Amino acid sequence: MDRPPVETRLVCGFLDAGKTTYIQDCIRSDYFHKYGSTLILATESGEAEYDADALLAYRAKAVYWEGSEDLAAFCLRQLAEHEPDRVYVELNAMREGAMSQLPPDLRITAVTTLVDFSTLDLYLKNFRTQLSEMIRTSETVIFRGCASKELLAPYSQVFRLLNRRAVYLRQDPMGYHERAFDIFVPFDLARDELEIDKDGFLPFFLDASEHPEHYEGKTLRFSSPLEVRGVIAGRTVMTCCMADIQFMGFPLEQAEERKGWIRLTATGGVASDTYGGKRLLLKPLELVPGKPPEELILNAI
């Protein structure tokens, strides 16, 4: 009889991001070992090594993929040999396409990405595509070794645009965890009328995506032109590189479908989206054609 897919937790990161330590800490801090066995599928050998004797006490075992065998075949062979009740996959982000090679026998239930703060700038500059691919698939992103939340502030916008659903945490050198990013908007939310310029659009978009109620009933004056695609008014944003460009905006209430640039003053409303969540709705007070701005694409970095 075929076994059902095995619950699998995926832990991603670049070399020496702390994946091995994180997985060992997870195994030691829960009680799963009392009810079943855990198999760790490691796709690299980093600075830290798994403590085989310590893992044995928790009914866990680590096996290593050397790269000579097809990754899916390796995973299936190890599942057949060890018959685990739960699996951790330690995945190096530099192995392009590795996540898509994992067999369906691994039922991924959680994806965590670890980022070493000391090398963050290096990877953003040189391996931005690989980094963004990791972030987009993650439920949780942990910045390790960051001494203060203020040091992460310059990275808030780009990461939150890459994945607005992820939970971002800061882990300081002593192991303390807290929320990595505070919400910041360059205007006073206590006011009834808000002016949103070009530089304020991305902070506005992020805050309104998470908290549309902040803008309900307020008059929103967009001093920089917005692009309309269909009934969505917004801007085109580059979050990673030229290959990673997205159109980000909000629906216009009772608007005819159109294409082009507009000047917009609107009242903020809150509506339900197709998934039952809340979304900001722009109710036009003044909508006139406008000229395209000099910068057609906003850079999130």
N, C-alpha and C positions, 0 to 999 in steps of 0.2 A: 504494500500500500504506500502510495506516495505521501511524503511528509508535507504539511502545509509550509508556506514561506516562513522563515525564521525572523523574528523581530530583530531589527538591525539599527544600530546607532552609528551614524557617520560622523567622524571627527576629521576636519580638514585643516590644512595650514601648510606653510612653507617649511623647509628644513629647519629643525631646531626651534619651532614655534611653541613647543611644550605639549605636543599631542600625547606623547607617551606618558608623561607625568599626569596629564589631565585624565586619561583613561584609567590609569592605576588608581588615582584618587576617587574616581567615580565608583569603581568596583569595590574599593574599601569602605565607601561611605553609605552603601545601601545594603539591603538584606536579601537581595535577589539570590545570592549563593545558597541560601537555605532552601530554595525551591527549585534550583536548576543550575545548569552549567553555562559558562560563558566562554566563547571563543573570540580571540582578538586576531583579526587579519591585518597584518602590518605590511604596508607597501614600501617601507623604507627602513633603514637602520640609522637612527639619528645619534645625537650625542648621548642621550639618556637611553638606557636599556631596560627592558622589562625584567623584574625580579621574579624569576620562575618559581622559586620556593614560596615567596609571598603570595603569588597568584594561586598556587596550588591550594593554599589554605582557604581561598575563596572559590574553589572549584572553577578556576579560570586557567586558560592556557593561551599563549601567543605563538603564532606561526608566521613565517616571513615569506613574502613573495619576492623572488630574486629577479624577476623580469624576463627570464628566458621562456617561461610558460605563459600561455594566454591567460589573462587575468580572470576571465569568467570560468575557464576550466580549472584554474587553481582554487577559486572559491568553491566550486561544486565538489571538487575532490576533498577539500578540507571539511566541508559540511557532511559529506558521506562518511568520512573517517571518524569525526569527533561527535557527530550528532548533537550539537549544542542546543540549548534552549534559548540562548540569546547571543548576538554577535555585535562586536565593535569592529568597525573598519577604520583603520588609520590611513588617511589618504593624503599623499603629497600633492599640493596644488600644481607643481611643475609637471606632473604626469598628465599631459593633455588628453582629454577625453576619457580619463580613467573612470569617472563616475558613471558614464554611459555604458561602460563595459561590465558593470556589476550585474550579475544574473538576477532574474526576477525571484529566484529562491530566497534572496535577501530582501525582506520587507522593511524598507527604510522608514522608521518612525520618528527620527529626530536627526537634524543636521546641525552641528556646531562647528564654527570656524574660529581658530585661535590665531591672533596676530601679535607678534612680538613688536612692541612699540619702538624698540631701538632700531629696527630695520624697516619700519613702516614707510619712511620717505624713499628708501632704496627701492622697495617693491612697487610703490606708486609710480615712480619715475621709469622703472625698467620692465616691470612685469604687471602693468596695470590691467591688461586683459585677463590674465590668470587670476588676479586678485578679485576683479569684479565678478568673474564667473563663480568663484567661491561664495562671495557675499550674497549674490542673488538667490542661491539655493538654501541659504541658512535660516534657521529659526532663531539661533543665538550666535552672536559674535562677541568674543571676549578679547579685549586689548590687554595683553599681559605686560607687566613691568613698567607701567606708566605711573609716574610719581604723583600726578595731580590731574584732576578733571580739566583744568584750564589748558593743559597741554594738548588735549584732544579737541578743543573747541574749533580750531581751523579745519578739522576733518569732518565735522558734524554734517555739513551740507552734502558733500559728495557721497558719504556712506548712506545717509538717510534717503537720498534720491536713488541710489542703487537698489535698496531694498527697504521700503517703508514699513514692512510688516515685521522685520527682525527686531529682536531685543538686543540692545547694545550695552555691554557691561565693561567697566574698567576694573582690572585686577591690579592693585598696587604691589610693589615688591614684597610686602609682608603678607600678601594673600587676601587682603580685604577686597570685597566686591561692592560696586555701586553702579548706578546707571551712568553710562558714559557721556551722554549728551543731554544738555538742557535745551529746552525750546526757547529760541530767541527770535524776536521779530523787531525790526527797526522802526516801530511806531507804537503809540500808546493805545493798547486795546481797550482802555477805559473810555476812549472818545467815541462819539456817535458817527463821526466822519473820519475816514482814513484815506490818506493819499499814498498810493503804491507806485513807486517809480521802478525803473529797470532793475536797479540793484536790490530792491525790496521784493521783487516778484518771487524769487525762489524761496526765501524765508516764509513769505506769505503762503505759497503753494504748499510747503511742507506742513505748516501749522494748520492751515485750513483743511488739508487732507486728514489730519489726525483729529482736529477739533473744529469741525464746521460750525459748531454752536458759538464759537468765539466771534463770528461775523454775522450772526443772525440779526436782522433788523438794522444793521449798520449801512451807511452810505460808503461805497467803495469807489474812489476816483483813481483810475489807472492813468497816470500822467505819461506813461510810455505806451505806444500802440501795442495792441494785442492782435494775434492772428486768429482767424476763425476758420475752422475746418468742420463743415457740417453745422452742428449747433454747439460746438465746443470752442470756447475762447481761451487762448493760452499762449505759450511760447515754446519754441523748439529748444531743447536743452541737450548739451553734450555732457554726459556724466563720466565717461571714461576716455574715449577716443573718438575719432571720426566714424568709426564703425559702430559706435554705441550712442546713437542719437535718438531721443524720444520727444514726442510732443506731449506737453503736460498742461492741462487746463481744466476748466469746469464748464458744465452745461449752462446755456442761456435759456431762460424760461420763455416759452412760446415764441421761439425765434425761427425764422425761415432758414432752411439750410443755405449756407453761402460759403464762399471761399475768398479770403483776402484779409486785409488789415483794417482795423477799426480803432476809433477812440471810444472808450466806454466809461460811463458812470452807471453804477448799478447798486441795488439794494441786495444785501446778502440774505439768502434763505437756506433752509435745510430740507433736503428731500431724501427719500429712500432710493438706494441703488438696486440693481437687479438681484443682488445677494442679500438684501434686507439690511444692509449697513446704511449709515448716514453719509450724505455728501453735500458739499456746498452747492447751492444753486444761485446763479447770478440773474437778478431780475432787472433788466435794463431800464434805466431812467433816461439816459441819453446814449444813443449809439449812432455814430456817424462814420463814414469811410475815412480812413487815415492813410498816410504814407508809410511804407515800410521803414523801420529804423535802420541805422547804419550797421548795427550788429544783428544779423538775422538769427544767429544761434547764441544762446546764453551758455557760458562755460561754468560748470558747477565747481570746478577746481580752483 
